[in-house]
């Protein structure tokens, strides 16, 4: 009997996933320097789940489709091997649940018993966790991150229209290149359902694959941040993911370096990463489109600051700081309008009958303000801005943009404003992004704020 038990234990161990978890550790002497470290771990397949994030059938970016479809066969092989060893596979193509109505894997997810303990806000998008509080987000994705060539993009949009799809939101289901086992797998895009599955199956470890790293993989209710902050041993499979980043945006690096920078952010502040060869044999996946000689970039290096650059891209700085400090010594004053933006998570409880107001440190006569692209009106005495209820995305991330339209020389950034609702208030003191110029299009971005703005300028009302 004892020998049999020992044999079973040895056999079980041979099926364990032998993983090398890579993360980055801050230098003890320099807060801006990090070193990669790896840790070997054995994960039991029966205690491990793989979540397939937003591997859609169609996407509005043709280049994003090309990059994803290139690694789909490798991803499918990873899922098959993990499934064979007894791991749970959860397919999470967001916004596509109608396509799976009546599907056995969808019913299995819905019918899973509720967990005894549901983490707070597990049903919501998560834009930041405490470990990211001091992090500077490494790329600007506020243009949507689409790196298609314009003519090719227009042609692709026409093809999507011809298929009866909305070119901006063309996804209807998961990509057919990923097999779904109706007898074993789960389908869900809901954070509470995914959590129920993990708890009911005794899952301690979670691997995330899919797209896009800087948006959905990090932020979804079943994404890296939610799982990390709620105690799961979560990792990103870094060779089977991609980001939405346009090299025409800061820090002006090629697409794959932009993806490396997001992976670096994940390793520093969110969770470790692994590669597909740790589940399968062979080598990690490498894209044929990646022509770089140097890969696995941790930092873009020093971007030379020039006066003109502050009108070209957004720069992160502390509200109320001197321009000299905010511009790293490049400017001491400016006689042009300055734009400011941040994001705010506004709970539905704040949308009371007393209304939501934005109080400026000074009179509003020299500023303009927008929330999610809606221009805000001031009170008759100019003391504050009134935020209409229908401009707010409740319990979610909202984009707040302020333009200082004064043209007299200024030596400091705008002082922190105050968000107020009845007896509740939130002083927006901390990091904002600023940019010099008069282009009114800077008042909004072409996608929801939770997808387009990084974690470093987020304020959360309680």
N, C-alpha and C positions, 0 to 999 in steps of 0.2 A: 504493500500500500504506500509506504513511504517512498519507495523507488519510483512508483508511478507518478506520485505528486511531483517529485523532483524532475522527472522527465517532462511532464506537462509544463512546469515552470520554465525549463530550459527552452522548450519549443516555443512557448509564448514570447520569451525574450528575443528569440531569433527573428520574430516577425515585427518587433518594435521598430519604429522609425528612428534611425540614428541621425540626429540632426546637429548641425553646427549653427547655433544662433548668433548672428552678428548684430552688434549694436555699437554705439559710440559713447565714449566717456569723456566728460569735460576735464581739461587739464586742471590740476590743483593750483597752478600759478597764473593761468591765463583763461579767463572766462570765454574767450573767443576761439580757443583752440580745443580740438577734440581728437581723440585717437580711437581707432577701431579695435574692438576686442571681440573675441568669439568664445562661446561656451558650448561644450558638447552636452547634449541631452538625449535620453531615450524616451520617446513618447509611445505609450500604448495605443495602437490603432483604435481599440474599442473606446478609448477615452478622448479620441480626437475627432474633430469635425472639420470639413473644408466648406467654406462659404464661397460661392461663385457670384461675384458682385457685378451686376449690370452688363453682362455679356450679351448685349442685345442683337437682334436680327439686323437692324439698320441703325445708322447714326448720321447726324447732320454733317459731320466732317468726314470726307472721303479718306483723308490720310489716316484718321483715327481708325476707320474701318480696315484699311490695308494693314496697319500695324497689328491690330487685334487678330485679324483672321490669319496672320502669319504665325502666331503662336497658339492658335486654337487646337491644332492636332496634339501638340505637346501637353496642353492643359487637359485635354480629354484623356490622354494616357495617364496623367497623374491621378485624375479622378477614378479611372478604372482600377488602377493599382491600389489606391487607398480604399476603395469600395471592396475590392477583393480581400483585403486584410481586415475588414470589419469596421472601417471608419464611416461616420455619418456624412452624407453629402447633402448640402442645402443649396438649392438653386434660387438666387435672389435677383431676378430681372425686374427692377423697380418699375412701377406703373403698368405692368403687364399681366396682373393677376386675372383680368377677364379672359385672357386666352387660355387659362388653365382651369376654368370653371368645370367642375366634375372630374378633373384629372385626379387619379388615385394619389399622386404625390402631393397635390394641393389639398385634397381632403385629409390626408394624413397629418399635414401641418395644422390645419384648422381644428382637427379633433384631438390634438395633443393636449393633455390636461394642463391647466394653468399651474405655473410654478408657485410654490408656497410663498416665495418672496420675489416680488417684481422690483427691479431697480427703479429708482426715481427717474422719470423722463426717458425711459427706455424706448418709448414710442416716437421720440423726436430726433431730428437731426442734431448732431453734436459738432459744433464748430471749434471747440477748444477744450482741452483738459488742463488741470492745474500744472502739469509738467511743462506746458507750453507758455506759461505766463510771461517768462522772460525771453522767449524765443523771437527772433526776427524772421518772419516768413520769407523763404528764399527766392520766390518768383512773383511776378505780377501776372495774374490770370484773369484780370477784370475785363479783358476784351473777349473772354470766352475761350481763349486758348486754341482757337481754330487756326491751323497752319496751312490750310489748303491754298493752292494757287487760285486766284480769283476766277479766272475763266473756267477752270476745271471744277471749282466749287459750284458755279452757276449751272454748269452742265449736270452735275450730280443732283442739284436741287430739282432740275427739270425731270430727271429720271425718277426721283422720289415722288414728284407730283403725278407723273404718269402711272405710278403704282397705286395712286390714291392715298399717298402718305403726306402728312404735314412735314415739309422739309425741315422745320425747326425741331419737331418732336416725332421723328419717324418710327420709333420703336414700337413693336406690337407684342413681341415674345422674345424668349431667349434664342440665341443663334443656334441653328440646327446642327452646327458642328460639335455641340456639346450634348452628349447622350444623357438622357434622364431615365434612370431605372425606376419604373413604376412600382416595383415590388419593394424597393428599399429607400429611395430618395425622398426628399421633402422639397416643396416649392413654397416660398414665402418672401415677401418684401417688407414684412412688418416686424419691428423690433421686439414687440412683446411675444409674438408667435415664435420667432427665432430663439428668443431666450427660453421659452417653454420647452422647445425641442432640446436645447442644450442641457437644461436641467433634468428633463425626464430621462435622458439617455446617459446621464452621469458624465457629461463632457467637461473635461478640465482644460483641454487644449484646442485652439482654433487656428486654422490656416486660412488666410484671405487670399484669393486670386481674383483677377478681373480688373475692371476699369471704372473710373479713372482715378489714379492714386490720389491726386490733389483735390479731388472733389468727393465722389461717391464712396470710394474705398475707405477714406478717412472719416467721412461725415455721416454716412447713412446710419439709421437706428441700429443696424446690424454690423456697422463698420468698426474699424480699428479703434477709434477713440472710445466708443461706448463699451466695447469688450474689454479694453485695457483698464478703463476706470472702474469697471465692475468686477474685476478680479480674475478674468480668464487669462490663461497663458496664451496670448495671441501673437501671431507672427504674420508678416507679409511675405509672400513668395515673390521676391523682387524681380525675377526674370520673366514672370507671367503677369505683368501689369504694364500700364502705360499711363501717361498723364496728358492733360490738355494744356499745352503750352505753346505759344507762338513766339518764335525767335525774334520777332519785331518788338517784343516787349522786354522790359527789364527782367533779368540782367543781360539781355542781348547775347545769349548763348544759343547753340543749336538745340533742337528739340530733345535729343537724347541726353544732353548734359542737363537740360531743365528737368528731365525725369530723374536723373541721378541726384539732383539737388533736393527734390521732394523725398526721395528714398533716404537721403542723408538726414533730412528733417525728421522723418519717421524714426530712424535709428537713434537719433539724439533725444527725442522728446516723447515718443509714443510707444514703440515696441520694437523688438528685434526683427530681423529679416532672415529668410532662408532662400535656397534655390531649388529648382525642380529636380536636379540630379540627386538630391538627398532623399527623394522618394523613388525616383527611377534611376536606372543606370545611365551612363553617358555623361555629357557635359551640360552646364546650364544653357538655356536658350539664349541665342544672340541674334539680333535682327540683321537681315541682309541690308537694310536701309541705313544701318549705323556704320558710317565710314570713318569714325574717329580712330586715331591711333591710341589715345589715352581714354580709358573708360573707368567707370566706378568713381566718378568725380565727387569729392566731398564738399568742395567750395569753389565758387567761380573765380576766386582770386580778387584782387583789388580792382574795382572799377574806378577809373580816374574821374574824380568829381570836377565838373566844369560848371560855370555859372549857367550856361545854356541847358545843362542836363535837368535842372529843376523845372524847366518848362516842358521837358520831353517826357519825363516819367514822374510817378509819385514817389515821395520819400517819406519814410517813417520817422517821426520825431515826437517829443513830449509837448502836449498842448501848453502854451504859455512860455515855451522856451525862447531864448534869444535866437535870432536868425543866424548869428555867428555859430552858436552851438549846434543848431539844427542842420546847418549846411556844412558842418565840419570845417569851419573857418573860411569858407569860400565867399560868403556874403555877410555883411553887417547890417544892411538895410535894403529895402526894395520899394520902388515906387509904382509897382504894378499890382493888379488884383491877385489875391492868393486864394486858392481853393483848399478846402479841408474835407476829409471824409473819414468816417468810421462806421462800424456796424453795431447795432444794438438789438439784443434779444428782449422783446417786450411781452411779458405775460398777459394773457387775456384779462386777468384780474385788474390790470392797470387801466383797462378801457372802461372806466366808470362814467357815470353821468356827469361828473365834474369836468371831464375832458382831459386830454393830454396836451401839455404845453412844453415848449422849448424856451427856456429863460437864458438870455445872453448876459454875459458879464457887463457889457455896455449896451447902449441903446441899439435897436435893430436897424437904424437908418442907414448904416454903412455896410449892412450884410444882406444876403439873400440866403434862403434855406430850402432844401428839398428832402423829402422822405420817400424813398423808393421811386424817385422820379417825379413825385407830385410837388409842385411849388407850394410852399407854405405861406399863408397870409399872416400878417401881423395884426395885433389889436390896434384900435384907433389911437391909443396913446404911444404905440410903438414899443411897449415894454417887453413883449414876448411874442413868439410865434404860436399859432394855434394849429395843432395837428389833427386833421379830420380822421375819424375812426376808420373810414374806408381806405385810407392810405396806409394803414398799419397791417402787417402780416402778424397776427397774434400768435404767441408761443413759438415764434420763429425769428429768423435773422432779418433785420431791416437796415437798409443803407441810408445813412444820414450824411448829407453833403451841405456844406456851408461855404459861401463865397464872400470874402471880404472885398467889397467893391470900392473901398476908399483908395484913392490914388496918391495920398500923401505918403511920404517916406515912413516906413514902419521898421522897427528894429526887433520886434517880438512876434511870435506866432499868436494866433487867437487864444484868449484865455478860455479855460474849460467852461462850456455851457452846462445848464442844469435841465434834466428831463424831469417833469413833475406831473403828477396825477393825484388830485385830492391831497391826502396826507402823505403820499409816497413821493420820494424824490431820488434821483440818481445823478450825482455829479460826474460828468464825463471827463474826469481827470485821468490822464495817462497818455498812451500812445495814439496818435492820429497819423494820417498820411496827408502831406501837403504838396501842392503843385502850383507853379506860377503860370498865369495866362488869363485869357478872356474868353476862351471857347466854352460856350454854354452847354455843349454836349458832355462836358465833364460833370454835369449835374446828375448823371445816371450811368448805369452800365447795361450792356445788352442781355444780361441774364440775371436770375435772382441772386441776391447778395450772398446767400450761403454757398453758392457755387463760385462766385467771382472774387470775393475778398478774403484775404488770408486771416489766420487766427490771431495775428499780433495787434489788431486794432478793434477787437471785439469787447463791448461792454455788455454785461448781463444784469438786467433789472430783476430783483427778487420779489 
